Amino acid sequence: MPTIFGISHLLFLFISTALIVIGLMVIKKYVKTKRVENVILISTASVLVFLIILNRISITFWNPDGIDYTELAPMTLCGMTSLLFAISTLAFVKKQNHPVFHFLIYIAIVGGIANNVYPDYIGQASSIFHSRTITGLLHHTVSMFLGMLMIMNGQFKPALKQAHWMPLGLFFYTSLGLFYTQVFSPSPRNTMNIAQPIVPGLYWYILYALAIVAHYLMLYIFEITKKKRGISYDSMEND
């Protein structure tokens, strides 16, 4: 049975991290045109859509408690983020720094790192390659890679004046989770972690408050550092 920080988990963590670093380095060195960058973004986003669909199908039909069709909708923070991030990338691939990314990218990267370091579901099956487990690990990894790629290529530019998209995005997630709960009465684990905290004691309102404060603080520090170093973005930022 796989365990957190067990051999299979550590191997996946090492291999996935190495592939992300190598992939970003190769793209940075050899990709020189916007057309090729867009092809890579579209391809990565398409893979992410496939992985999240496969993940939801696996969770729904290979459920030890029986088939639960409410699991088809990715009503978790990372599941919904992966889906919306992939769709947004496909829809706005030619519109750099679109406002929606000022919410989704942060959740994708932070959620991906947290998941890969501490995947609490890794022991749900006898092998890490069980479809429920491996698709969860992979969609977090690809989502994280996509976010890092957009930052590296300059297709996304962090900005304090865009920080309001974080509380708006979390408000949308909360509203969506509450609506889904009232209409479909899904299992507690399937509602944006509203009914069931990610970790004991870390309820959704505490998590969201901490995320918003950390987000504003990070961007404030980023802006101060940028000004001190004389770094300026071009006119691609959205107002």
C-alpha positions as CSV (number, residue, x, y, z in Angstrom):
1,M,0.0,0.0,0.0
2,P,1.6,3.3,-1.0
3,T,2.2,5.8,1.8
4,I,3.0,9.5,2.0
5,F,6.8,9.8,1.7
6,G,7.0,6.1,0.9
7,I,9.2,4.9,-1.9
8,S,6.6,5.2,-4.7
9,H,5.6,8.7,-3.5
10,L,9.1,9.9,-3.4
11,L,9.9,8.4,-6.8
12,F,6.9,10.1,-8.3
13,L,7.9,13.4,-6.6
14,F,11.4,13.2,-7.9
15,I,10.5,12.2,-11.4
16,S,7.7,14.7,-11.8
17,T,9.8,17.6,-10.4
18,A,12.7,16.6,-12.7
19,L,10.4,16.5,-15.8
20,I,8.9,19.9,-14.9
21,V,12.4,21.5,-14.6
22,I,13.8,19.8,-17.7
23,G,10.6,20.7,-19.7
24,L,10.8,24.3,-18.7
25,M,14.5,24.5,-19.4
26,V,14.1,23.0,-22.9
27,I,11.2,25.2,-23.8
28,K,13.1,28.3,-22.5
29,K,16.2,27.4,-24.6
30,Y,14.7,26.2,-27.8
31,V,11.3,27.7,-28.3
32,K,11.7,31.2,-29.8
33,T,8.4,32.0,-31.5
34,K,5.0,32.8,-30.1
35,R,3.4,30.3,-32.5
36,V,5.3,27.4,-31.0
37,E,4.6,28.6,-27.5
38,N,0.9,28.6,-28.2
39,V,1.1,25.1,-29.7
40,I,2.8,23.9,-26.5
41,L,0.1,25.7,-24.3
42,I,-2.7,24.2,-26.3
43,S,-1.2,20.7,-26.2
44,T,-0.6,20.9,-22.4
45,A,-4.1,22.2,-21.7
46,S,-5.6,19.5,-23.9
47,V,-3.7,16.8,-21.9
48,L,-4.9,18.5,-18.7
49,V,-8.5,18.3,-19.9
50,F,-8.1,14.6,-20.7
51,L,-6.5,13.9,-17.3
52,I,-9.2,15.6,-15.2
53,I,-11.9,13.8,-17.2
54,L,-10.2,10.5,-16.7
55,N,-9.7,11.3,-13.0
56,R,-13.4,12.1,-12.4
57,I,-14.5,8.9,-14.3
58,S,-12.1,6.9,-12.2
59,I,-13.3,8.4,-8.9
60,T,-17.0,7.9,-10.0
61,F,-16.9,4.3,-11.2
62,W,-14.0,2.8,-9.2
63,N,-15.4,4.1,-5.9
64,P,-15.0,1.6,-3.1
65,D,-18.4,2.8,-1.7
66,G,-20.1,2.2,-5.0
67,I,-20.8,4.3,-8.1
68,D,-21.4,7.9,-7.1
69,Y,-22.4,10.1,-10.1
70,T,-22.1,13.3,-8.1
71,E,-18.3,12.7,-8.3
72,L,-18.4,13.3,-12.0
73,A,-18.3,17.1,-11.4
74,P,-14.8,18.2,-10.2
75,M,-16.2,20.0,-7.1
76,T,-12.9,20.2,-5.3
77,L,-10.5,23.2,-5.2
78,C,-7.9,21.5,-7.3
79,G,-10.2,19.5,-9.6
80,M,-12.2,22.6,-10.6
81,T,-9.1,24.7,-10.9
82,S,-7.5,22.1,-13.3
83,L,-10.6,22.0,-15.5
84,L,-11.1,25.8,-15.6
85,F,-7.4,26.5,-16.1
86,A,-7.2,24.1,-19.0
87,I,-10.4,25.5,-20.6
88,S,-9.3,29.1,-20.1
89,T,-5.9,28.4,-21.6
90,L,-7.6,26.9,-24.7
91,A,-10.0,29.8,-24.9
92,F,-7.6,32.7,-24.2
93,V,-4.4,31.3,-25.6
94,K,-3.9,34.3,-27.8
95,K,-5.0,36.8,-25.1
96,Q,-2.0,37.1,-22.8
97,N,-2.4,37.9,-19.1
98,H,-6.2,37.4,-19.2
99,P,-7.8,38.4,-15.8
100,V,-9.0,34.8,-15.1
101,F,-5.4,33.6,-14.9
102,H,-4.8,36.0,-11.9
103,F,-6.8,33.6,-9.9
104,L,-6.4,30.2,-11.5
105,I,-2.6,30.1,-11.9
106,Y,-1.9,30.7,-8.2
107,I,-4.3,28.0,-7.1
108,A,-2.9,25.6,-9.8
109,I,0.7,26.1,-8.7
110,V,0.2,26.2,-4.9
111,G,-2.4,23.3,-5.1
112,G,-0.1,21.3,-7.3
113,I,2.9,21.7,-5.0
114,A,0.8,20.9,-1.9
115,N,-0.8,17.9,-3.5
116,N,2.5,16.4,-4.8
117,V,4.2,16.9,-1.5
118,Y,1.3,15.6,0.6
119,P,-1.2,13.5,-1.5
120,D,-3.5,12.3,1.3
121,Y,-5.3,10.0,-1.1
122,I,-2.2,8.0,-2.2
123,G,-3.0,5.1,0.1
124,Q,-6.5,4.6,-1.4
125,A,-5.4,1.6,-3.5
126,S,-2.7,-1.0,-3.5
127,S,-0.6,0.7,-6.2
128,I,0.2,4.3,-7.0
129,F,-0.7,3.4,-10.6
130,H,-4.4,2.8,-9.7
131,S,-6.4,5.1,-12.0
132,R,-7.9,7.1,-9.1
133,T,-4.4,7.8,-7.7
134,I,-2.2,8.3,-10.7
135,T,-4.7,10.6,-12.6
136,G,-5.0,12.7,-9.5
137,L,-1.2,13.1,-9.2
138,L,-0.8,13.7,-12.9
139,H,-3.5,16.4,-13.3
140,H,-2.1,18.3,-10.4
141,T,1.4,18.0,-11.9
142,V,0.3,19.1,-15.4
143,S,-1.7,22.0,-14.0
144,M,1.3,23.2,-12.0
145,F,3.6,22.9,-15.1
146,L,1.1,24.9,-17.2
147,G,1.1,27.7,-14.7
148,M,4.8,27.8,-14.4
149,L,5.1,27.7,-18.2
150,M,2.8,30.7,-18.6
151,I,4.8,32.7,-16.1
152,M,8.2,31.8,-17.6
153,N,7.0,32.7,-21.1
154,G,5.6,36.1,-19.9
155,Q,2.1,35.1,-20.9
156,F,1.1,35.7,-17.3
157,K,2.4,38.7,-15.3
158,P,1.7,38.8,-11.6
159,A,0.4,42.3,-10.5
160,L,-0.9,43.7,-7.3
161,K,-3.6,45.6,-9.1
162,Q,-5.0,42.3,-10.2
163,A,-5.1,40.8,-6.7
164,H,-8.8,41.2,-6.4
165,W,-9.4,38.3,-8.7
166,M,-8.3,35.9,-5.9
167,P,-11.2,36.8,-3.4
168,L,-13.6,36.9,-6.4
169,G,-12.5,33.5,-7.6
170,L,-12.8,32.0,-4.1
171,F,-16.3,33.6,-3.7
172,F,-17.2,31.9,-7.0
173,Y,-15.9,28.5,-5.8
174,T,-17.8,28.9,-2.5
175,S,-21.1,29.8,-4.2
176,L,-20.7,26.9,-6.7
177,G,-20.0,24.5,-3.9
178,L,-23.0,25.6,-1.9
179,F,-25.3,25.5,-4.9
180,Y,-24.1,22.0,-5.8
181,T,-24.6,20.8,-2.3
182,Q,-28.2,22.1,-2.1
183,V,-29.2,20.7,-5.6
184,F,-27.4,17.4,-5.7
185,S,-26.6,16.6,-2.0
186,P,-23.3,15.0,-2.9
187,S,-20.9,13.3,-0.4
188,P,-19.2,15.7,2.0
189,R,-15.8,15.3,0.3
190,N,-17.2,16.7,-3.0
191,T,-18.1,20.3,-2.2
192,M,-15.1,22.6,-2.5
193,N,-14.0,21.3,0.9
194,I,-16.9,23.3,2.5
195,A,-18.4,20.4,4.5
196,Q,-15.1,18.6,5.1
197,P,-11.9,20.5,5.7
198,I,-8.7,19.7,3.7
199,V,-7.0,18.9,7.0
200,P,-8.6,18.7,10.4
201,G,-9.4,22.2,11.7
202,L,-8.6,24.0,8.5
203,Y,-12.1,24.9,7.5
204,W,-12.9,26.6,4.1
205,Y,-13.3,30.1,5.6
206,I,-10.0,29.9,7.4
207,L,-8.2,28.5,4.4
208,Y,-9.7,31.2,2.1
209,A,-8.9,34.0,4.5
210,L,-5.3,32.8,4.8
211,A,-5.0,32.4,1.0
212,I,-6.3,36.0,0.4
213,V,-4.0,37.5,3.0
214,A,-1.0,35.6,1.7
215,H,-1.9,36.4,-1.9
216,Y,-2.0,40.2,-1.2
217,L,1.2,40.0,0.9
218,M,3.1,38.1,-1.7
219,L,2.1,40.5,-4.5
220,Y,2.9,43.5,-2.4
221,I,6.4,42.2,-1.7
222,F,6.7,41.3,-5.4
223,E,5.8,44.9,-6.4
224,I,8.2,46.4,-3.9
225,T,11.0,44.1,-5.1
226,K,10.2,44.9,-8.8
227,K,10.4,48.6,-8.2
228,K,13.7,48.4,-6.3
229,R,15.2,46.3,-9.1
230,G,13.9,48.6,-11.8
231,I,11.9,45.8,-13.4
232,S,8.9,46.9,-15.5
233,Y,6.3,45.0,-17.4
234,D,5.2,46.0,-20.9
235,S,1.7,47.2,-21.7
236,M,0.2,43.6,-21.7
237,E,-1.1,43.9,-18.1
238,N,-4.9,44.2,-17.9
239,D,-6.5,47.0,-16.1
